[in-house]
Amino acid sequence: MTKFHRAFVALGANLDDPAAQLAAAVKALGELPHTTLVACSRFYASAPVGYADQPDFVNAVAAVDTGLTPDELLQGLLQIEAAQGRERTFRNAPRTLDLDVLLYDSITRNDAHLVIPHPRMHERAFVLVPLAEIAPDTVIPGLGPVTAFLGKVASQTLHPLG
């Protein structure tokens, strides 16, 4: 019998109808092998971080129960990105879709391919607010409860869509 793990995935897009890109990605997450979509936050508009000369982003966080390993989940996310036209031109560039593994159970991992928990997730309102919406009791391994960081990102502008 397959053991399932709870993982949280950040979704972001700012090109080619970003809300539609996220909706398609959410559907694709639920179609990954041995994976069930458990929840998805509302979509939020947020200003770009790092490289500012680009359109605002649409962001969300999804929870999945998966029998995939962290590496298999990452490969599935990369395939979804590629299928939706993701091009990696430069760091923080505009994109059709960005999918990141935020958390996978309570593991911590830091290697060349994957860092869990996702670095800087506790510094980004566009991650914390949607994550707290669908899983307010979540703890970021090594850092603490998601809700403990919400006040620290309150100055970052985030607008729910729809």
N, C-alpha and C positions, 0 to 999 in steps of 0.2 A: 504494500500500500504506500502511496506517495505521501510524504510529509509535506505539509503546506506551511509556508512562511508568510508573514505579513510584511509587505513592502510598501513604501510610499514613493511616488514618482512625481516630480515637478514637471509641469508642461508650460511651455512658453512659445510664443510666435509673434512676429510683427510684419510679416510679408504675406501677400496673396490671400487676403481674407483670413486674418489670424483666428477669429472665433471659429470659422469653419475648419481651419487646420486643427485646432484643439479638439473640436467635436469628432473629427475623423480619427484623431490619435486616441481619444478615449475609447472609441469603438474598437480600434485596433488593439489596445491594451487588453481588452476583454477577450480578444481572439488569439492571444498568445497561447502556445501549448501549456497545458497544466496550470492555467491561470484564470482566475475569476476576478472581475472588477467588483469591488466591494462598495466603493463610494467615490464620488468626485465632487469637489467643491464647486461653488459658483465660479464663473469666470470673472477676472478682475483686470482692469486696465492699470498699467503702471509705466512710469517713465523709464527709459533705458538707463542702465548702470554701466559705467566704464566709458563706452563710446556713445556720446550724447547726440551726435548728428544723424539720427535715424528716427523712424516712427515709434510711438509708444507700443508697448507690448501688451498682449493679452496673456494672462497667467492663470494657472489652476494647479491643484494638487489632487492626485488620485491615490486611492488605497487599493491594493490588489492582494489576494491570497494566491501564492504561487508555489508550485512544486519545482520551479526552476532554481538553479543555483544563482548566486549574485552575478557571476560571469555570464551565464545563459540569459538572465534577465537583461543585463546590459547589452548583449548582442541583439536581443529582440528589440530593444529600444532603438538601437542604431539602425536596424533594418526598417523600423517604422519611419524614422527620420528620413532615411534614404528614399523610401517609397513616396514620401511627401515632398521630395525635392530639396532636402537639406544640402546646402553647400557650405563648406568650412573655408571661408576666405581669409579671415583674420579674427583675433580674439575679440569677443563681444560684438561681432558683426551682426547686421540685420539677418534674420533667418526665417524660413518658412516654418520651422519646428525645432524645438530643443526639448529633449526629454532627459531627465537626470534621475538616477536612483538617489533618493534622499536618505532613506532608512531601510534596513532589511533586518527584521526582528530587532534584536538589541545588539547586533554585532558591531564591532569596530574593525576597520580595515584601511590600510593605507599602502597602496602599491602603485606602480606606474600606470595601471589600467583603471583602477577604481578606488575611490576614497569614500568610506562610509563611516559615520554620517557625512553627508555632503559638506565640504568646507564652506564656510560663510553662510550656511542656511540659517543660522541663528541671527544673522545680521540683515536679513532681507525680508521686508514686509510682504513682498509678493510670494514668499514661500510660507512664512509663519502664519499669516492671517488665514489663507485657505487651508493650511494644515490644521490649525486650531479649530476651524469651522467643522471639519469632518472627524477629527480625532483629538479633542481638547485635552485628553489625559496622556497624550504621547510624551515620552521622555526622550530627549536627545542623549544617547549614550556619552558619558563623560562630561556632559554640560548641564543637564537638568531638564525640568519640564518646559515644554514649548511655551506655555503661557507665561513663564517667567521672563521671556524675552520680548513679549509683545509691547511692553512699555518702552523698551529701548529702540523700537523701530516705528513708534507712533508718529514721528515727524515725516516719515516716508509716505508720499501720496499714493493712495490706492483707491480705485473706484470700482465697486461691483457693477457688472454689466447685467442688464435685463432684470 
